[in-house]
Amino acid sequence: MNVMSVSQVTQYIKTLLDGDELLADLWVEGEVSNFSRASSGHCYFTLKDAESELRCVMWRHQVGRLLRLPVQGDWVEAHGYISVYERGGAYQLYTDLLEFGGVGARWREFQRLKERLEAEGLFDAARKRPLPKWPRRIGVVTSPTGAAFQDILNVLRARYPLVEVVLSPSLVQGEEAPEALVEAIG
């Protein structure tokens, strides 16, 4: 049996990806989300489609060639290569060029939903109730076995140990998740 360290496995995967000709020079289209620009000038964002997400990075010297920075919901074609960020153990698209193609379908869908909910008055300030400065009870809707719930509990125990946490279990991923989430909140 050959036992490898995490670093060895990550380096091996990086070698495989770096040696793949298709991944060395590729265009990927998707909708921009989670865009941020670090103080270093590097940009980090995610490209999404209906099924998947791909993390992307664009170094400062390439960002300087853009006519404008992307914003949430932009539909773009990104050129670059796929490799592994060894420290994080994650693959990403190292982007050197972006071509803008308008607003993505997911962003348009989000905006339509937001407009519909605004028209129904669900965002009216008059409907909002003030939150107590120190709530006695906090409700969480998530999977009871997921890491998110444990993260929430850990933060609350450290910052506000007196609060009661009420879990309403629900699926949070997959096709059945939206209906399950609505039911858990109701």
Secondary structure, 3 states (H helix, E strand, C coil): CCCCCHHHHHHHHHHHHHCCHHHHCEEEEEEEEEEEECCCCCEEEEEECCCCEEEEEECHHHHCCCCCCCCCCEEEEEEEEEEEECCCCEEEEEEEEEEEEEECHHHHHHHHHHHHHHHCCCCCHHHCCCCCCCCCEEEEEECCCCHHHHHHHHHHHHHCCCCEEEEEECCCCCCCHHHHHHHHHC
